[in-house]
Amino acid sequence: MVTTLADGNWHGMTASSFSSVSADPPLVSVCLLKGIYTHDLIATSGVFGINILAADQTELGKRFAGMIPDITDRFEGVDCHTSETGVPLFDHALAWIDCRVGLDE
């Protein structure tokens, strides 16, 4: 799950690709299609969160992938806290990472 903050609003999506690039310095890679809404928000804000879900959290993944009809607020009913950078992180995620954009390649 990739989350971000833009214009005072939380946004999130299910990403299909995330990987660790380096431990020192800590670097991660997330692949988002240019032109999708979340990509543009992260490019503008420069911050995002990675929320790693447990195996029993597939419904949450489906929710943020837009696979559950009639959900207008993906964060409604999801316990979150605000990170140091201001992005939402899921309280019950297996793990989370608070990130800043470093490279645009």
VMD Tcl script that builds the backbone (N, CA, C; Angstrom):
set m [mol new atoms 315]
animate dup $m
set s [atomselect $m all]
$s set {name element resname resid chain x y z} {
  {N N MET 1 A 0.837 -1.158 0.000}
  {CA C MET 1 A 0.000 0.000 0.000}
  {C C MET 1 A 0.890 1.232 0.000}
  {N N VAL 2 A 0.596 2.146 -0.883}
  {CA C VAL 2 A 1.315 3.415 -0.959}
  {C C VAL 2 A 0.340 4.507 -0.541}
  {N N THR 3 A 0.755 5.346 0.392}
  {CA C THR 3 A -0.086 6.442 0.854}
  {C C THR 3 A 0.671 7.752 0.727}
  {N N THR 4 A -0.075 8.836 0.630}
  {CA C THR 4 A 0.553 10.156 0.569}
  {C C THR 4 A -0.422 11.200 1.090}
  {N N LEU 5 A 0.082 12.391 1.261}
  {CA C LEU 5 A -0.709 13.538 1.696}
  {C C LEU 5 A -0.568 14.626 0.647}
  {N N ALA 6 A -1.692 15.154 0.185}
  {CA C ALA 6 A -1.662 16.241 -0.795}
  {C C ALA 6 A -2.830 17.175 -0.529}
  {N N ASP 7 A -2.550 18.450 -0.466}
  {CA C ASP 7 A -3.577 19.464 -0.221}
  {C C ASP 7 A -4.396 19.160 1.028}
  {N N GLY 8 A -3.748 18.613 2.053}
  {CA C GLY 8 A -4.418 18.316 3.311}
  {C C GLY 8 A -5.255 17.055 3.308}
  {N N ASN 9 A -5.245 16.306 2.217}
  {CA C ASN 9 A -6.047 15.083 2.106}
  {C C ASN 9 A -5.163 13.855 1.966}
  {N N TRP 10 A -5.603 12.759 2.594}
  {CA C TRP 10 A -4.902 11.485 2.472}
  {C C TRP 10 A -5.309 10.803 1.176}
  {N N HIS 11 A -4.351 10.156 0.549}
  {CA C HIS 11 A -4.589 9.385 -0.668}
  {C C HIS 11 A -3.822 8.077 -0.552}
  {N N GLY 12 A -4.328 7.033 -1.183}
  {CA C GLY 12 A -3.632 5.755 -1.144}
  {C C GLY 12 A -4.023 4.858 -2.293}
  {N N MET 13 A -3.139 3.915 -2.578}
  {CA C MET 13 A -3.394 2.940 -3.637}
  {C C MET 13 A -2.609 1.664 -3.346}
  {N N THR 14 A -3.050 0.595 -3.928}
  {CA C THR 14 A -2.319 -0.660 -3.850}
  {C C THR 14 A -1.300 -0.677 -4.979}
  {N N ALA 15 A -0.039 -0.773 -4.618}
  {CA C ALA 15 A 1.036 -0.815 -5.616}
  {C C ALA 15 A 1.375 -2.268 -5.918}
  {N N SER 16 A 1.720 -2.529 -7.149}
  {CA C SER 16 A 2.057 -3.900 -7.525}
  {C C SER 16 A 3.538 -4.192 -7.379}
  {N N SER 17 A 4.355 -3.143 -7.203}
  {CA C SER 17 A 5.795 -3.365 -7.118}
  {C C SER 17 A 6.437 -2.452 -6.081}
  {N N PHE 18 A 7.138 -3.067 -5.144}
  {CA C PHE 18 A 7.899 -2.362 -4.117}
  {C C PHE 18 A 9.115 -3.215 -3.810}
  {N N SER 19 A 10.281 -2.582 -3.664}
  {CA C SER 19 A 11.467 -3.367 -3.304}
  {C C SER 19 A 12.464 -2.506 -2.546}
  {N N SER 20 A 13.257 -3.177 -1.743}
  {CA C SER 20 A 14.365 -2.532 -1.049}
  {C C SER 20 A 15.518 -2.419 -2.035}
  {N N VAL 21 A 16.130 -1.249 -2.104}
  {CA C VAL 21 A 17.242 -1.026 -3.020}
  {C C VAL 21 A 18.565 -1.064 -2.272}
  {N N SER 22 A 18.589 -0.444 -1.085}
  {CA C SER 22 A 19.833 -0.346 -0.327}
  {C C SER 22 A 19.512 -0.196 1.155}
  {N N ALA 23 A 20.355 -0.794 2.000}
  {CA C ALA 23 A 20.206 -0.626 3.444}
  {C C ALA 23 A 20.985 0.588 3.940}
  {N N ASP 24 A 22.082 0.915 3.268}
  {CA C ASP 24 A 22.913 2.044 3.687}
  {C C ASP 24 A 23.426 2.782 2.461}
  {N N PRO 25 A 22.815 3.884 2.082}
  {CA C PRO 25 A 21.697 4.547 2.754}
  {C C PRO 25 A 20.387 3.804 2.482}
  {N N PRO 26 A 19.399 3.985 3.358}
  {CA C PRO 26 A 18.131 3.287 3.144}
  {C C PRO 26 A 17.398 3.838 1.920}
  {N N LEU 27 A 17.212 2.976 0.931}
  {CA C LEU 27 A 16.519 3.354 -0.300}
  {C C LEU 27 A 15.513 2.276 -0.677}
  {N N VAL 28 A 14.344 2.703 -1.149}
  {CA C VAL 28 A 13.339 1.773 -1.651}
  {C C VAL 28 A 12.919 2.220 -3.042}
  {N N SER 29 A 12.306 1.318 -3.754}
  {CA C SER 29 A 11.785 1.606 -5.083}
  {C C SER 29 A 10.312 1.219 -5.121}
  {N N VAL 30 A 9.499 2.119 -5.631}
  {CA C VAL 30 A 8.086 1.854 -5.856}
  {C C VAL 30 A 7.801 2.233 -7.300}
  {N N CYS 31 A 7.190 1.336 -8.029}
  {CA C CYS 31 A 6.892 1.600 -9.437}
  {C C CYS 31 A 5.438 2.022 -9.583}
  {N N LEU 32 A 5.242 3.257 -10.031}
  {CA C LEU 32 A 3.912 3.790 -10.290}
  {C C LEU 32 A 3.885 4.325 -11.714}
  {N N LEU 33 A 2.832 4.045 -12.414}
  {CA C LEU 33 A 2.678 4.510 -13.787}
  {C C LEU 33 A 2.563 6.031 -13.804}
  {N N LYS 34 A 3.413 6.685 -14.605}
  {CA C LYS 34 A 3.295 8.136 -14.738}
  {C C LYS 34 A 1.917 8.463 -15.288}
  {N N GLY 35 A 1.346 9.520 -14.758}
  {CA C GLY 35 A 0.031 9.932 -15.220}
  {C C GLY 35 A -1.107 9.458 -14.337}
  {N N ILE 36 A -0.864 8.475 -13.466}
  {CA C ILE 36 A -1.928 8.111 -12.538}
  {C C ILE 36 A -1.936 9.133 -11.405}
  {N N TYR 37 A -3.068 9.293 -10.807}
  {CA C TYR 37 A -3.291 10.336 -9.807}
  {C C TYR 37 A -2.285 10.269 -8.657}
  {N N THR 38 A -2.073 9.098 -8.082}
  {CA C THR 38 A -1.171 8.974 -6.939}
  {C C THR 38 A 0.261 9.315 -7.321}
  {N N HIS 39 A 0.695 8.925 -8.502}
  {CA C HIS 39 A 2.039 9.289 -8.965}
  {C C HIS 39 A 2.201 10.802 -8.961}
  {N N ASP 40 A 1.224 11.494 -9.518}
  {CA C ASP 40 A 1.296 12.949 -9.599}
  {C C ASP 40 A 1.306 13.586 -8.209}
  {N N LEU 41 A 0.516 13.046 -7.287}
  {CA C LEU 41 A 0.482 13.585 -5.927}
  {C C LEU 41 A 1.819 13.405 -5.221}
  {N N ILE 42 A 2.425 12.229 -5.371}
  {CA C ILE 42 A 3.721 11.971 -4.741}
  {C C ILE 42 A 4.801 12.834 -5.374}
  {N N ALA 43 A 4.757 12.989 -6.680}
  {CA C ALA 43 A 5.743 13.834 -7.357}
  {C C ALA 43 A 5.656 15.273 -6.861}
  {N N THR 44 A 4.452 15.738 -6.589}
  {CA C THR 44 A 4.259 17.106 -6.104}
  {C C THR 44 A 4.624 17.250 -4.632}
  {N N SER 45 A 4.171 16.317 -3.797}
  {CA C SER 45 A 4.396 16.430 -2.348}
  {C C SER 45 A 5.802 16.018 -1.943}
  {N N GLY 46 A 6.378 15.062 -2.663}
  {CA C GLY 46 A 7.716 14.580 -2.334}
  {C C GLY 46 A 7.769 13.618 -1.167}
  {N N VAL 47 A 6.609 13.179 -0.673}
  {CA C VAL 47 A 6.569 12.246 0.460}
  {C C VAL 47 A 5.545 11.148 0.192}
  {N N PHE 48 A 5.805 9.975 0.769}
  {CA C PHE 48 A 4.857 8.868 0.659}
  {C C PHE 48 A 5.151 7.851 1.747}
  {N N GLY 49 A 4.184 6.998 1.998}
  {CA C GLY 49 A 4.351 5.917 2.958}
  {C C GLY 49 A 4.189 4.582 2.268}
  {N N ILE 50 A 4.921 3.601 2.757}
  {CA C ILE 50 A 4.763 2.217 2.321}
  {C C ILE 50 A 4.168 1.462 3.499}
  {N N ASN 51 A 3.058 0.802 3.279}
  {CA C ASN 51 A 2.401 0.000 4.302}
  {C C ASN 51 A 2.422 -1.445 3.840}
  {N N ILE 52 A 3.125 -2.285 4.560}
  {CA C ILE 52 A 3.237 -3.696 4.191}
  {C C ILE 52 A 2.156 -4.459 4.942}
  {N N LEU 53 A 1.289 -5.098 4.186}
  {CA C LEU 53 A 0.145 -5.783 4.772}
  {C C LEU 53 A 0.462 -7.231 5.091}
  {N N ALA 54 A -0.227 -7.747 6.097}
  {CA C ALA 54 A -0.134 -9.160 6.458}
  {C C ALA 54 A -1.041 -9.967 5.525}
  {N N ALA 55 A -0.861 -11.268 5.532}
  {CA C ALA 55 A -1.635 -12.149 4.651}
  {C C ALA 55 A -3.136 -12.046 4.895}
  {N N ASP 56 A -3.536 -11.728 6.126}
  {CA C ASP 56 A -4.964 -11.651 6.435}
  {C C ASP 56 A -5.562 -10.260 6.167}
  {N N GLN 57 A -4.831 -9.400 5.472}
  {CA C GLN 57 A -5.314 -8.051 5.180}
  {C C GLN 57 A -5.616 -7.853 3.687}
  {N N THR 58 A -6.001 -8.922 3.011}
  {CA C THR 58 A -6.265 -8.826 1.571}
  {C C THR 58 A -7.431 -7.892 1.254}
  {N N GLU 59 A -8.425 -7.820 2.124}
  {CA C GLU 59 A -9.559 -6.922 1.881}
  {C C GLU 59 A -9.104 -5.467 1.859}
  {N N LEU 60 A -8.142 -5.127 2.705}
  {CA C LEU 60 A -7.597 -3.770 2.716}
  {C C LEU 60 A -6.872 -3.484 1.400}
  {N N GLY 61 A -6.126 -4.463 0.918}
  {CA C GLY 61 A -5.464 -4.316 -0.375}
  {C C GLY 61 A -6.463 -4.127 -1.500}
  {N N LYS 62 A -7.546 -4.884 -1.469}
  {CA C LYS 62 A -8.593 -4.752 -2.490}
  {C C LYS 62 A -9.275 -3.392 -2.413}
  {N N ARG 63 A -9.496 -2.918 -1.203}
  {CA C ARG 63 A -10.134 -1.611 -1.003}
  {C C ARG 63 A -9.330 -0.508 -1.689}
  {N N PHE 64 A -8.011 -0.510 -1.475}
  {CA C PHE 64 A -7.169 0.543 -2.024}
  {C C PHE 64 A -6.802 0.299 -3.492}
  {N N ALA 65 A -7.129 -0.874 -3.998}
  {CA C ALA 65 A -6.962 -1.146 -5.428}
  {C C ALA 65 A -8.217 -0.770 -6.208}
  {N N GLY 66 A -9.249 -0.311 -5.495}
  {CA C GLY 66 A -10.495 0.066 -6.154}
  {C C GLY 66 A -11.342 -1.122 -6.549}
  {N N MET 67 A -11.111 -2.269 -5.903}
  {CA C MET 67 A -11.813 -3.501 -6.268}
  {C C MET 67 A -13.098 -3.724 -5.475}
  {N N ILE 68 A -13.393 -2.833 -4.530}
  {CA C ILE 68 A -14.622 -2.955 -3.754}
  {C C ILE 68 A -15.528 -1.791 -4.153}
  {N N PRO 69 A -16.644 -2.088 -4.812}
  {CA C PRO 69 A -17.515 -1.019 -5.309}
  {C C PRO 69 A -18.142 -0.210 -4.173}
  {N N ASP 70 A -18.534 0.987 -4.508}
  {CA C ASP 70 A -19.290 1.871 -3.613}
  {C C ASP 70 A -18.495 2.411 -2.424}
  {N N ILE 71 A -17.178 2.306 -2.447}
  {CA C ILE 71 A -16.374 2.922 -1.388}
  {C C ILE 71 A -15.900 4.273 -1.907}
  {N N THR 72 A -16.337 5.330 -1.239}
  {CA C THR 72 A -15.941 6.672 -1.668}
  {C C THR 72 A -14.740 7.186 -0.882}
  {N N ASP 73 A -14.583 6.725 0.359}
  {CA C ASP 73 A -13.441 7.124 1.183}
  {C C ASP 73 A -12.690 5.862 1.584}
  {N N ARG 74 A -11.579 5.605 0.934}
  {CA C ARG 74 A -10.829 4.374 1.188}
  {C C ARG 74 A -10.285 4.304 2.608}
  {N N PHE 75 A -10.099 5.440 3.256}
  {CA C PHE 75 A -9.546 5.459 4.614}
  {C C PHE 75 A -10.613 5.322 5.701}
  {N N GLU 76 A -11.891 5.423 5.328}
  {CA C GLU 76 A -12.957 5.340 6.322}
  {C C GLU 76 A -12.922 3.984 7.034}
  {N N GLY 77 A -12.860 4.025 8.361}
  {CA C GLY 77 A -12.836 2.808 9.159}
  {C C GLY 77 A -11.477 2.141 9.251}
  {N N VAL 78 A -10.459 2.728 8.649}
  {CA C VAL 78 A -9.101 2.175 8.690}
  {C C VAL 78 A -8.306 2.963 9.728}
  {N N ASP 79 A -7.784 2.269 10.742}
  {CA C ASP 79 A -7.006 2.930 11.791}
  {C C ASP 79 A -5.657 3.355 11.233}
  {N N CYS 80 A -5.414 4.666 11.256}
  {CA C CYS 80 A -4.172 5.233 10.724}
  {C C CYS 80 A -3.597 6.234 11.716}
  {N N HIS 81 A -2.335 6.500 11.548}
  {CA C HIS 81 A -1.693 7.607 12.254}
  {C C HIS 81 A -0.891 8.401 11.234}
  {N N THR 82 A -0.541 9.617 11.606}
  {CA C THR 82 A 0.209 10.485 10.710}
  {C C THR 82 A 1.696 10.343 11.002}
  {N N SER 83 A 2.470 10.147 9.956}
  {CA C SER 83 A 3.914 9.969 10.099}
  {C C SER 83 A 4.606 11.317 10.301}
  {N N GLU 84 A 5.909 11.262 10.469}
  {CA C GLU 84 A 6.710 12.477 10.616}
  {C C GLU 84 A 6.593 13.381 9.387}
  {N N THR 85 A 6.491 12.774 8.205}
  {CA C THR 85 A 6.370 13.567 6.973}
  {C C THR 85 A 4.932 13.996 6.696}
  {N N GLY 86 A 3.979 13.488 7.476}
  {CA C GLY 86 A 2.582 13.858 7.313}
  {C C GLY 86 A 1.728 12.867 6.561}
  {N N VAL 87 A 2.335 11.787 6.059}
  {CA C VAL 87 A 1.553 10.803 5.310}
  {C C VAL 87 A 0.834 9.858 6.267}
  {N N PRO 88 A -0.286 9.282 5.841}
  {CA C PRO 88 A -0.986 8.317 6.677}
  {C C PRO 88 A -0.298 6.951 6.630}
  {N N LEU 89 A -0.194 6.334 7.796}
  {CA C LEU 89 A 0.343 4.977 7.909}
  {C C LEU 89 A -0.675 4.131 8.657}
  {N N PHE 90 A -0.864 2.895 8.212}
  {CA C PHE 90 A -1.865 2.010 8.806}
  {C C PHE 90 A -1.376 1.479 10.150}
  {N N ASP 91 A -2.192 1.674 11.185}
  {CA C ASP 91 A -1.829 1.203 12.522}
  {C C ASP 91 A -1.599 -0.301 12.562}
  {N N HIS 92 A -2.376 -1.049 11.790}
  {CA C HIS 92 A -2.319 -2.506 11.868}
  {C C HIS 92 A -1.564 -3.148 10.706}
  {N N ALA 93 A -0.762 -2.366 10.013}
  {CA C ALA 93 A 0.087 -2.937 8.959}
  {C C ALA 93 A 1.159 -3.805 9.602}
  {N N LEU 94 A 1.627 -4.775 8.868}
  {CA C LEU 94 A 2.715 -5.622 9.342}
  {C C LEU 94 A 3.955 -4.772 9.596}
  {N N ALA 95 A 4.194 -3.814 8.707}
  {CA C ALA 95 A 5.295 -2.855 8.844}
  {C C ALA 95 A 4.963 -1.646 7.982}
  {N N TRP 96 A 5.607 -0.543 8.259}
  {CA C TRP 96 A 5.440 0.643 7.426}
  {C C TRP 96 A 6.757 1.394 7.334}
  {N N ILE 97 A 6.883 2.199 6.265}
  {CA C ILE 97 A 8.085 2.993 6.026}
  {C C ILE 97 A 7.638 4.393 5.620}
  {N N ASP 98 A 8.174 5.397 6.284}
  {CA C ASP 98 A 7.903 6.798 5.977}
  {C C ASP 98 A 8.983 7.268 5.004}
  {N N CYS 99 A 8.605 7.725 3.818}
  {CA C CYS 99 A 9.577 7.971 2.741}
  {C C CYS 99 A 9.521 9.393 2.196}
  {N N ARG 100 A 10.664 9.802 1.672}
  {CA C ARG 100 A 10.782 11.045 0.903}
  {C C ARG 100 A 11.306 10.675 -0.478}
  {N N VAL 101 A 10.820 11.374 -1.497}
  {CA C VAL 101 A 11.280 11.130 -2.863}
  {C C VAL 101 A 12.710 11.631 -2.973}
  {N N GLY 102 A 13.587 10.767 -3.519}
  {CA C GLY 102 A 14.983 11.149 -3.665}
  {C C GLY 102 A 15.422 11.233 -5.106}
  {N N LEU 103 A 15.021 10.262 -5.908}
  {CA C LEU 103 A 15.441 10.202 -7.307}
  {C C LEU 103 A 14.214 10.106 -8.184}
  {N N ASP 104 A 14.287 10.671 -9.362}
  {CA C ASP 104 A 13.167 10.635 -10.298}
  {C C ASP 104 A 13.560 9.862 -11.546}
  {N N GLU 105 A 14.122 8.712 -11.362}
  {CA C GLU 105 A 14.574 7.885 -12.486}
  {C C GLU 105 A 13.891 6.548 -12.423}
}
mol reanalyze $m
mol bondsrecalc $m
mol representation Tube
mol addrep $m
